[in-house]
């Protein structure tokens, strides 16, 4: 994402309008020049790269756009490393200690470095040159890091990432965000909710899979003390939202005026049918765990009329939602939901069984690992109305089928 000083937006009344680059020959050329600059600097220092990027900016009025693209290339597609025979701080101590043994004279500098190089060659069991010592002394300074790897995106992908980053920057100072996720494929909800949990966002969820969900989230500006980290986490959620087919978003913003220093309120809205942003997040993993993947693979070999479907039902809860791992459907119309509980963390178990107790799903089957420390998590099964299956290392489809046929 972009730093605050690289964000470009204008105001239309209270509405914030982020900078958006059109995909045309001019912008593709700008992106291409930036990418080539990085490719030419592989093996060179970050200082050399920054110098060439500054030359590329020149006195062009689009310098902030070029600077923003360079920031994305540097932080997303580049690998910088400290190249030194020893940790630079350790190497400096060795060199300075050696230099202190003799009278400090410029003429003795080469002798000192040669002595250290000779010593390190024996310690590291490889030739160490004086040049390595000289370059390694301050290799930990940012401008001396070496660009060792660069994975060039195509220019169009860089432009899409830039446009997305401009929109993400809007949420750094959001006070509240409301997302209406209309009726969609349940797997899309699952991906969105997974990212909300991953980034530890404070969300209140209402609705169901038939009518859609409304997600109300506090923004960083609504907290007792504005949190930059929380603002970044909220911004990181936006690429996940783009994988949902139909949605709308409204945000309230608080920004400080750069001239007066006063807080200005603003608003921002976005909808799926008017959004041409492109997400760089993958559409989702096939399974959340090896345990789920193993069970699904074994089910294919099971001789049964029950059909296994993954993450197709959403169970609404007060202020939240639960998405069971699988649904089991029989040709005669019977349906059961299956939730595999194999995760050991106490907080996870407490939340999972709280969800089970508060759900209205009377066709939910719980498969629980015997390896879990349920006593430590404070989980009791005496008040659970659901059918239970206990398993050790793997969940056997035959055990599940036996429960289904009872």
Buried (B, 14 or more C-beta within 10 A) or exposed (E): BBEEEBBBBEEEEEEBEBBBBEBEEEBBEBBBBBBEBBEBBBEEBBEBBBBBBEEBBEEEEBEBBBBBBBBBBBEBBBEBEBBBBBEBEEBBEBBEEBBEEEEEEEEBBEBBBEBBBEEBBEEEEEEBBBEBBBBBBEBBEEEBBBBEEBEBBEBBBBBBBBBBBBBBBBBBBBBBBBBBBBBBBBBBBBBBBBBBEEBEBBBEBBBEBEEBBBBBBBBBBBEEEBBEEBBBBBBBBBBBBBBBEBBBBBBBBBBEEEEEEEEBEBBBEBEBEEBEBBBEBEEBEEBBEEBBEBBBEBBEEEEBEBEBEBBBBBBBBEEBBBBBBBBBBBEEEEBBBBBBBBBBEBEEBEBBBBBBEBBEBEBBBBBBBEEBEBEEBEBEEEEBEBBEBEBEEEBBBEEBBEBBEE
